[in-house]
Amino acid sequence: MLYPYKLILFIMFVFLITFIQLNATALEVAIDEIRTEPVIFLNYQGAYKKADSLQDIENIGKSLARNSNNTGIIRFGMKYSLINAISEEEPEKFSATIFSIDKKAKVGHIDIIRKILSAYLQQRYGYSQQHAKAIALFLTYYNAIYRGNIDYFSSKYKSIVIKHITKYNAGISTKYYEWPGATKMLIPLTEQPQKGKLDSIMIDIISDKKILQEIRKDDKNIQARKDMVDIKEKILTQEKVDLEKSKKDVIQETTTLEENKKSIEQKKEELQQTEKEINKMKEEIKKEPSPEKQKDIQKDIETKEQQLQKQKEDIKKKEQEIAKKESEILDKKNKVSEKEERLAEKEKALEKEKEEIAADEIKKAPPKEKELVKKLEKKEKELDEREDKLRSKELDQNIYADKLYYLKIKEYLQDGHYNNEMVMIDPASRKILFKSPEKNICGSRYDIFSGGVVVITHKGSHAIGHRLTLLDRNSLEAKLYGSDNIFWRSFIIIKDGFIYAIVIENGKFYLGRFDTNLKMVSKSSEEVNENTFISFWDNFIYINRVDKTIMVLDKENLTLIDIIKP
């Protein structure tokens, strides 16, 4: 029989156990629900006693990055920490950096987490601010979507990563008050992450179909999606370069292998000849009456047979090596073919992403703007048709005052160097009227205006340098020589009374603007790509920068107005 106070204690104990079990069950249900519900981060909305500055927040990420070469746990106070869980084992799975929000962290907004991650990525791997910001956003979605999904993480990550996480702390909750002490965000790493490598982070993993679908739901994420596409395109470009190198290596190895095969076949023929000689010697020994000579011949036969046997063994060994090499080359060819298919799929997926972004931008526009877009597209089509009609009636740009100025190629040298001559042709009679006496014309571009014909000439030799030269429009004799060093493959464009060409200074390329006396009146402050095209619109010039992005320059002074990243 239980005494009353014991009965009360027993009832309280049963109630407590039931309460704990119910809460544990509720926690498991909550984790499962987070995975299926839309990712909407619940942030703290109240007032802060003291708000950290942007610099303070970014310093957290930078501090963690500066100490990232240390082994073990890297801490920022008792608020945030990192573990670099990296191993060469289990090559089919990923290593990771694990970012933890620890118990003493007082953080109430997902943007703060993203800023910490962005600063870390910039400091640790050299990502640009724009790219780091996009990756940080995708990382928060990635870790929220797969929150607590140990089965998923175990299928993707190495054991060294999995041992640091549990069902209750893997990823990040969508509720700010559940972050401290229960957040371990995974940053998937490639095999050799290092500063300056765009693919240090496994970009495709953190932007899979599931993540993209979720991120697409919020219009505010459009710019981050564009930046992520930019990262993927740059990585894809590098992967294509690597693929081409792999193809060349396979071709070279195949060529070397074929040469080795021919060498072995040749050696086999030589051994057959040696065998014939040995057989001949064996016939001779039968006919030789002298025992002494028989001994000598027999000795020679034995020596040759030993050498023959050794050479046969060497050939057999080389044939085995060739068979092994053939297998290796076949494996490499298969891998190249597989990679080619993967890159084609990546390219296709990227195009789809870009189409989705463009469609979402149109959807985002207000109804009035959408109607305006349709009207502008219709107007643009009408203008295009009108422009085509006008262009079809235009004269060739090399015809001026009913005379055809023709640059005849005499000789192509190398690296875009030419030896050319300018001739005047009567287009009506199809006869050459005369040739220019200028013998040093080397560029393949020229332009004509009322003051003459502008060409590129060398200064007696291609090695000495190149300059703008103005030929008389009637005689084609040289009237003026410029003093600036011109890139020999440069375009020559005359626009609104000024000449535009690429100049070289200290081995770097710039856009130069010249007056009709061939004096440079302005030069771009930014370097240009030497193989660039140039386009004019209104008061602006569009031209490739050295990194191949598109610069918008002021037409008058060539100052930088804007940069367009295709």
Secondary structure, DSSP 8 states (H G I E B T S, - for coil): ---HHHHHHHHHHHHHHHHHHHHHHHHHHHHHHHHHS----B---S--SS---HHHHHHHHHHHHHTTTSSSEEEETTTEEEEEE--SSSTTSBEEEEEEE-TT-----HHHHHHHHHHHHHHHH---HHHHHHHHHHHHHHHHHTTT-HHHHHHHB-HHHHTT--TTTBB--SBGGG-TTSEEEEEEE-SS--TT-GGGB-HHHHT-HHHHHHHTT-GGGHHHHHHHHHHHHHHHHHHHHHHHHHHHHHHHHHHHHHHHHHHHHHHHHHHHHHHHHHHHHHHHHHH---HHHHHHHHHHHHHHHHHHHHHHHHHHHHHHHHHHHHHHHHHHHHHHHHHHHHHHHHHHHHHHHHHHHHHHHHHHS-HHHHHHHHHHHHHHHHHHHHHHHHHHT---TTEETTEEEEEEEEEE-STT-EEEEEEEEETTTTEEEEE-S---B--S--EEETTEEEEEEESSSTTT-EEEEEE-TTT--EEEE--S-B-TT---EEETTEEEEEEEETTEEEEEEE-TTS-EEEE-SS-B-TT--EEEETTEEEEEBTTS-EEEEETTT--EEEEE--
